[in-house]
Amino acid sequence: MSSAGVAPGAGPPVTGGDTAALVRRVAEAGVPRTVGIVCNRQKYESFYGAGAILSPDGYIITSTTVVPAGAEEIKVYFDGAAVHNAKIVETSDDLEATVLKIGARDLPCFPVTREVPELGTAAFTFSNAHNTMEMGGRASFSMGVVSGYFEVENLGGESCYHGPAIETSAAVNPGSDGGPVVDERGQLCAVLSLNALPGRWQGVSVPMGQLLDRLQIFKSGKVRLNFNPPVPPPKDGPGALACRAKESSGCLVGITVRRKFPPEMLPRTSWDDWRKRIKGWDKLGLAQKEKRFSAYTDVETLLEANQILRRPPVALTGLVISPDGHILTSAFNLGDDLVFKDRSTGKPGKAEIRNDAAELIEAGKDLVKDSNPVEKIIVTLPDGSQKEGRLLARHEPAGVALLKIEAKGLKYCDPATSAQPELGAQVGLIGYVGGKLVRYTLNTGIVSSTSRSRGMWFQTDALLNYANSGGPVISDQGRLLGIALAPIQPHTVIGRVFTHGELTAWTVAPNSGVSMVCRIDRLLPSLADLKAGKNITRMPGGFLGVALDPREAFSERVVLGGVQPGSAAEAAGLKTGDRVSKVDGLPVASWKEFSEQISRRQPGTKVQLVVHRKNIVRHLVIAGRKVENEAELKALMEKLKPGEKFEGVLVQSNVRTVTVTLGEAQ
Amino acid sequence: MTWNRFPLFCRLVAGCCLAFCLFAAALLPAGEMRPNVTALCNRVKPAFVFIGGGSGVIVSPDGWMLTNSHVVGDVKQFDVRTGDGKHYRANLLGRDVTGDLAALQLELNPHAKTPYLEPADPETLHVGDFACAVGNPFAEGLVDQNPAFTLGVISGLNQTTEAYADAVVTDAALNPGNSGGPLVNMAGQLVGINGQIVTRWGLRSGTGLGYAISSRQIRLWLPRLVKAKGGEVPHGRLSGVEFEFSEEALWKVARIKSVVHGSSSDQCGLKAGDRILQFDGRAIDNAIQLARTLRMYPQDHEVSVRVEREGKPQNLRVKLSGVRPGSLGITLAQPGKNDPFVRIAGLAKDSPGQQAGLKPGDEILGVEGVEFKMPAQTQFRLLHVWFEKRVFAGEPVRIKVRRKGSDGKTTPQEFQVLPK
């Protein structure tokens, strides 16, 4: 493979293979134990999702969002495309659970546990994502960690489970509901629900303990469950990240931000509620019923998509960095949101459930845009006590804010003991969640890139959402690497319902796996300024005010894709389409080199650029004077005396030297 | 019913459990379950390529590069940069638009070599294996030109999507901008080319469900793509064969209903009544599965086919014909308000339609055994699409018409037209 001294990409495996083999075993064992389920109710409502086989004789656990009470034509799809008809044994709306039975024997089934796995240990999901199993596909497997254990409330709508819930960072998609969550010992520990913690939107599942204790069929002992774990618990306990996260969680605070206009949750609906509002429902024909049902699902998806892009009313995360109450969080958490106000009432527009998605959007038509400033910051300490926080300063380019509360002797995380992120290394993103169970959450990932935004940030694939924005990101050595930044771009908006078209304009949504983190090692030099209350609004270094031409992003040509009005570049006469070949005599062959050259210099310094413009510059030199346009020619003509002889030269050049005085970054 | 599948099923699974327990007694994870991939990232980085709004990967020491066809679009030449910042010109070698794969040649200095990734042997991959994706999601790496690495596992293998005939599913975070980039295993081999993601609620972010074009597909297509001289490599087809077509039959069996005389399938020896058991070594359970499998191959590819004929298995070699758009030379008349069917307006001279015996004025009752029962306007649109997109050169099309005879009576007739 290797030739001519060039290192090929392939090489020996990077892992010892022990854990890799374990994960493979869990996957191989779980896929055939997972089923896809499809059913109908009243002929016009259709449902699909996943389920887990519980016993060799065909008891299957799933969710009421997959098989609701009264469902008919329940088909269970097995790995390998076999299909069986199933009957409902028991359903419980409170637990969001349905138990099915098919006629079978000797089925492979999941071993079950009542125990709630420890936070940060591996968790696996198996899913009939997008109903691929009905089409003969296999269950899809995903790996994450047990990222949280907290109480969830009845969200309304289809998802009605309330109680303790196990959250996972493994993939959850439409069609995952009802599917198994498996712990690192290969046991079924929970069933995926459609419920979620507003502001986190990760997979929330109902613990098996709840189901086994509260469902009649399990209490009756009719189901032959297998409680033998295929794997004994790891002797060393949970992994390093889980342990480190537990230690760090003592420095974690919850931050509640009150703005002028409180965030409003969009109305939720369920098909049952929706149907009750339709007049003369019973008299409608099947086709009409189908039409209404599909209108409902349109509205539901639009509401959910909108919901994910507004700030939910939950506590956010901050990190105590001094015993006397300095707290770091993301500047996003304290940002002034946008609000769309009703022109007549001056209050945020209110969405109401209408007949269809088009009407829902119409509802928010006569709106004016305004800002929604922060009015009060409340900090919840690890002991549960609350204090009012004061914003000391913001570091805009870093994306963080420093808060202060009046306190003494707090447990804190010293930023001076921070480390640099290493590409590919394991990291944990810790978030605050509060409540009585486990008061922090842990999403794990790797360092995706060590440098973003001129080296101020790094990137990780750990899931980042509203609630864990502002939380610390730690290494598996327990060293602080950074503070998690904004979960969405550009910013959160209330008072309006956006169309699907408008929503796609949002580039980054929560939990995309592209998460930006402010590097603590880069923030350290500014920390004293922030503590002294000095806002930092600009990147250090010189600023030109030009944008890259994306078409030339990877070429050897530095081409300007745009010039910012009022910038140093505009003052110096630079134009869109100009190509820069040299900076102070040094050739630049990439945008990276060019921007490094500029930001290395201080604002106010003069820099000489060699600029190539596409349109050839033609000018006359008459009697030794440069004439660039008609006005100059006229002025020159007036100065010349009749009969005077002069020489004219036509100069053609597409190169010129431009001197720019660098400005400050914006 | 498919109950008889279960005993085998259970034996396999029991085997699994046993292995599971034995294994567990010996080995347990001491630290993190997921591996540290620092060394892997640094090794893979120089073979990664930034291209346009997407990603790519170098797959040979002399500079063959792969990306998605949708990343390349209609552009033939690119400026690209590798993950370690080297600039190259890249020229299009060939595209598979349907399968979403494109090969380019990096302009290297004479005798220069470049780091590259070798496509993994598909037989060595398993669901649950760790996999690392490299890409430029949301173009975040545009300025500092550092690709982003995301770690996950292989969630599924041999999956079919609308676009991909043989996809690797992964839960490594994939987002817009990852398209065309590599999915690698822990040995640094190419598992697939990332290309499709499932988004949620219309937002453009990934949800832990991403699809990559498998290394099996890469191994099959790369040699053809690099010889395509900048053009398209057509997909292969089993032409001139009709399968039993009922909902039950489609899911239960892949049995040939008829073979067109003189078609390539006929020449390869396929016969009506044959049941396809294996195609290129893959067991075939039903016609749907066969159709999915067929989408994997380029034209002129030769495969072994095992059929059951009169109760006995038989092996054949079949050469897949190319999917070349064909023409019938038929012009359709816009139907009037009360017309029940679409009329043929005209036939080009010496066109396949004319040679087959069709005449202007014939009313089209159906195509390929499908009888039209919808309004004539809908028929017109359907026929238009059918004749434009679903007619292939050398593959006969059966057209049923009714024609008014000299005696004023209309009689339905079927014509077989061989498109050019």
Boltz contact constraints between the chains, C-beta under 6 A:
constraints:
  - contact:
      token1: [A, 3]
      token2: [B, 61]
      max_distance: 6.0
  - contact:
      token1: [A, 3]
      token2: [B, 113]
      max_distance: 6.0
  - contact:
      token1: [A, 4]
      token2: [B, 113]
      max_distance: 6.0
  - contact:
      token1: [A, 6]
      token2: [B, 113]
      max_distance: 6.0
  - contact:
      token1: [A, 6]
      token2: [B, 115]
      max_distance: 6.0
  - contact:
      token1: [A, 7]
      token2: [B, 115]
      max_distance: 6.0
  - contact:
      token1: [A, 9]
      token2: [B, 43]
      max_distance: 6.0
  - contact:
      token1: [A, 9]
      token2: [B, 44]
      max_distance: 6.0
  - contact:
      token1: [A, 9]
      token2: [B, 47]
      max_distance: 6.0
  - contact:
      token1: [A, 9]
      token2: [B, 115]
      max_distance: 6.0
  - contact:
      token1: [A, 9]
      token2: [B, 116]
      max_distance: 6.0
  - contact:
      token1: [A, 9]
      token2: [B, 117]
      max_distance: 6.0
  - contact:
      token1: [A, 9]
      token2: [B, 188]
      max_distance: 6.0
  - contact:
      token1: [A, 10]
      token2: [B, 118]
      max_distance: 6.0
  - contact:
      token1: [A, 10]
      token2: [B, 187]
      max_distance: 6.0
  - contact:
      token1: [A, 10]
      token2: [B, 188]
      max_distance: 6.0
  - contact:
      token1: [A, 10]
      token2: [B, 189]
      max_distance: 6.0
  - contact:
      token1: [A, 11]
      token2: [B, 43]
      max_distance: 6.0
  - contact:
      token1: [A, 11]
      token2: [B, 188]
      max_distance: 6.0
  - contact:
      token1: [A, 13]
      token2: [B, 186]
      max_distance: 6.0
  - contact:
      token1: [A, 13]
      token2: [B, 187]
      max_distance: 6.0
  - contact:
      token1: [A, 14]
      token2: [B, 35]
      max_distance: 6.0
  - contact:
      token1: [A, 14]
      token2: [B, 37]
      max_distance: 6.0
  - contact:
      token1: [A, 14]
      token2: [B, 39]
      max_distance: 6.0
  - contact:
      token1: [A, 14]
      token2: [B, 40]
      max_distance: 6.0
  - contact:
      token1: [A, 14]
      token2: [B, 186]
      max_distance: 6.0
  - contact:
      token1: [A, 15]
      token2: [B, 35]
      max_distance: 6.0
  - contact:
      token1: [A, 15]
      token2: [B, 186]
      max_distance: 6.0
  - contact:
      token1: [A, 18]
      token2: [B, 27]
      max_distance: 6.0
  - contact:
      token1: [A, 19]
      token2: [B, 29]
      max_distance: 6.0
  - contact:
      token1: [A, 19]
      token2: [B, 33]
      max_distance: 6.0
  - contact:
      token1: [A, 20]
      token2: [B, 130]
      max_distance: 6.0
  - contact:
      token1: [A, 23]
      token2: [B, 128]
      max_distance: 6.0
  - contact:
      token1: [A, 24]
      token2: [B, 126]
      max_distance: 6.0
  - contact:
      token1: [A, 24]
      token2: [B, 128]
      max_distance: 6.0
  - contact:
      token1: [A, 25]
      token2: [B, 20]
      max_distance: 6.0
  - contact:
      token1: [A, 27]
      token2: [B, 127]
      max_distance: 6.0
  - contact:
      token1: [A, 27]
      token2: [B, 128]
      max_distance: 6.0
  - contact:
      token1: [A, 28]
      token2: [B, 16]
      max_distance: 6.0
  - contact:
      token1: [A, 29]
      token2: [B, 16]
      max_distance: 6.0
  - contact:
      token1: [A, 29]
      token2: [B, 20]
      max_distance: 6.0
  - contact:
      token1: [A, 32]
      token2: [B, 13]
      max_distance: 6.0
  - contact:
      token1: [A, 82]
      token2: [B, 2]
      max_distance: 6.0
  - contact:
      token1: [A, 82]
      token2: [B, 5]
      max_distance: 6.0
  - contact:
      token1: [A, 106]
      token2: [B, 10]
      max_distance: 6.0
  - contact:
      token1: [A, 108]
      token2: [B, 13]
      max_distance: 6.0
  - contact:
      token1: [A, 122]
      token2: [B, 33]
      max_distance: 6.0
  - contact:
      token1: [A, 129]
      token2: [B, 209]
      max_distance: 6.0
  - contact:
      token1: [A, 137]
      token2: [B, 159]
      max_distance: 6.0
  - contact:
      token1: [A, 138]
      token2: [B, 156]
      max_distance: 6.0
  - contact:
      token1: [A, 140]
      token2: [B, 155]
      max_distance: 6.0
  - contact:
      token1: [A, 140]
      token2: [B, 156]
      max_distance: 6.0
  - contact:
      token1: [A, 140]
      token2: [B, 169]
      max_distance: 6.0
  - contact:
      token1: [A, 141]
      token2: [B, 127]
      max_distance: 6.0
  - contact:
      token1: [A, 141]
      token2: [B, 155]
      max_distance: 6.0
  - contact:
      token1: [A, 142]
      token2: [B, 155]
      max_distance: 6.0
  - contact:
      token1: [A, 142]
      token2: [B, 171]
      max_distance: 6.0
  - contact:
      token1: [A, 142]
      token2: [B, 208]
      max_distance: 6.0
  - contact:
      token1: [A, 143]
      token2: [B, 153]
      max_distance: 6.0
  - contact:
      token1: [A, 171]
      token2: [B, 171]
      max_distance: 6.0
  - contact:
      token1: [A, 171]
      token2: [B, 208]
      max_distance: 6.0
  - contact:
      token1: [A, 171]
      token2: [B, 209]
      max_distance: 6.0
  - contact:
      token1: [A, 173]
      token2: [B, 207]
      max_distance: 6.0
  - contact:
      token1: [A, 173]
      token2: [B, 209]
      max_distance: 6.0
  - contact:
      token1: [A, 230]
      token2: [B, 20]
      max_distance: 6.0
  - contact:
      token1: [A, 230]
      token2: [B, 21]
      max_distance: 6.0
  - contact:
      token1: [A, 231]
      token2: [B, 24]
      max_distance: 6.0
  - contact:
      token1: [A, 234]
      token2: [B, 28]
      max_distance: 6.0
  - contact:
      token1: [A, 234]
      token2: [B, 29]
      max_distance: 6.0
  - contact:
      token1: [A, 236]
      token2: [B, 30]
      max_distance: 6.0
  - contact:
      token1: [A, 239]
      token2: [B, 31]
      max_distance: 6.0
  - contact:
      token1: [A, 239]
      token2: [B, 32]
      max_distance: 6.0
  - contact:
      token1: [A, 240]
      token2: [B, 31]
      max_distance: 6.0
  - contact:
      token1: [A, 301]
      token2: [B, 201]
      max_distance: 6.0
  - contact:
      token1: [A, 304]
      token2: [B, 201]
      max_distance: 6.0
  - contact:
      token1: [A, 305]
      token2: [B, 201]
      max_distance: 6.0
  - contact:
      token1: [A, 305]
      token2: [B, 202]
      max_distance: 6.0
  - contact:
      token1: [A, 422]
      token2: [B, 38]
      max_distance: 6.0
  - contact:
      token1: [A, 423]
      token2: [B, 38]
      max_distance: 6.0
  - contact:
      token1: [A, 423]
      token2: [B, 41]
      max_distance: 6.0
  - contact:
      token1: [A, 424]
      token2: [B, 37]
      max_distance: 6.0
  - contact:
      token1: [A, 424]
      token2: [B, 38]
      max_distance: 6.0
  - contact:
      token1: [A, 424]
      token2: [B, 41]
      max_distance: 6.0
  - contact:
      token1: [A, 424]
      token2: [B, 149]
      max_distance: 6.0
  - contact:
      token1: [A, 425]
      token2: [B, 36]
      max_distance: 6.0
  - contact:
      token1: [A, 425]
      token2: [B, 38]
      max_distance: 6.0
  - contact:
      token1: [A, 426]
      token2: [B, 32]
      max_distance: 6.0
  - contact:
      token1: [A, 426]
      token2: [B, 36]
      max_distance: 6.0
  - contact:
      token1: [A, 446]
      token2: [B, 151]
      max_distance: 6.0
  - contact:
      token1: [A, 448]
      token2: [B, 148]
      max_distance: 6.0
  - contact:
      token1: [A, 448]
      token2: [B, 149]
      max_distance: 6.0
  - contact:
      token1: [A, 448]
      token2: [B, 150]
      max_distance: 6.0
  - contact:
      token1: [A, 449]
      token2: [B, 146]
      max_distance: 6.0
  - contact:
      token1: [A, 449]
      token2: [B, 148]
      max_distance: 6.0
  - contact:
      token1: [A, 451]
      token2: [B, 144]
      max_distance: 6.0
  - contact:
      token1: [A, 451]
      token2: [B, 146]
      max_distance: 6.0
  - contact:
      token1: [A, 459]
      token2: [B, 148]
      max_distance: 6.0
  - contact:
      token1: [A, 461]
      token2: [B, 150]
      max_distance: 6.0
  - contact:
      token1: [A, 461]
      token2: [B, 173]
      max_distance: 6.0
  - contact:
      token1: [A, 500]
      token2: [B, 202]
      max_distance: 6.0
  - contact:
      token1: [A, 503]
      token2: [B, 202]
      max_distance: 6.0
  - contact:
      token1: [A, 503]
      token2: [B, 203]
      max_distance: 6.0
  - contact:
      token1: [A, 504]
      token2: [B, 202]
      max_distance: 6.0
  - contact:
      token1: [A, 504]
      token2: [B, 204]
      max_distance: 6.0
  - contact:
      token1: [A, 507]
      token2: [B, 138]
      max_distance: 6.0
  - contact:
      token1: [A, 508]
      token2: [B, 138]
      max_distance: 6.0
  - contact:
      token1: [A, 509]
      token2: [B, 203]
      max_distance: 6.0
  - contact:
      token1: [A, 509]
      token2: [B, 205]
      max_distance: 6.0
  - contact:
      token1: [A, 512]
      token2: [B, 175]
      max_distance: 6.0
  - contact:
      token1: [A, 512]
      token2: [B, 205]
      max_distance: 6.0
  - contact:
      token1: [A, 512]
      token2: [B, 206]
      max_distance: 6.0
  - contact:
      token1: [A, 513]
      token2: [B, 150]
      max_distance: 6.0
  - contact:
      token1: [A, 513]
      token2: [B, 173]
      max_distance: 6.0
  - contact:
      token1: [A, 514]
      token2: [B, 137]
      max_distance: 6.0
  - contact:
      token1: [A, 514]
      token2: [B, 138]
      max_distance: 6.0
  - contact:
      token1: [A, 514]
      token2: [B, 175]
      max_distance: 6.0
  - contact:
      token1: [A, 553]
      token2: [B, 142]
      max_distance: 6.0
  - contact:
      token1: [A, 554]
      token2: [B, 50]
      max_distance: 6.0
  - contact:
      token1: [A, 554]
      token2: [B, 79]
      max_distance: 6.0
  - contact:
      token1: [A, 554]
      token2: [B, 80]
      max_distance: 6.0
  - contact:
      token1: [A, 554]
      token2: [B, 81]
      max_distance: 6.0
  - contact:
      token1: [A, 555]
      token2: [B, 79]
      max_distance: 6.0
  - contact:
      token1: [A, 556]
      token2: [B, 87]
      max_distance: 6.0
  - contact:
      token1: [A, 592]
      token2: [B, 145]
      max_distance: 6.0
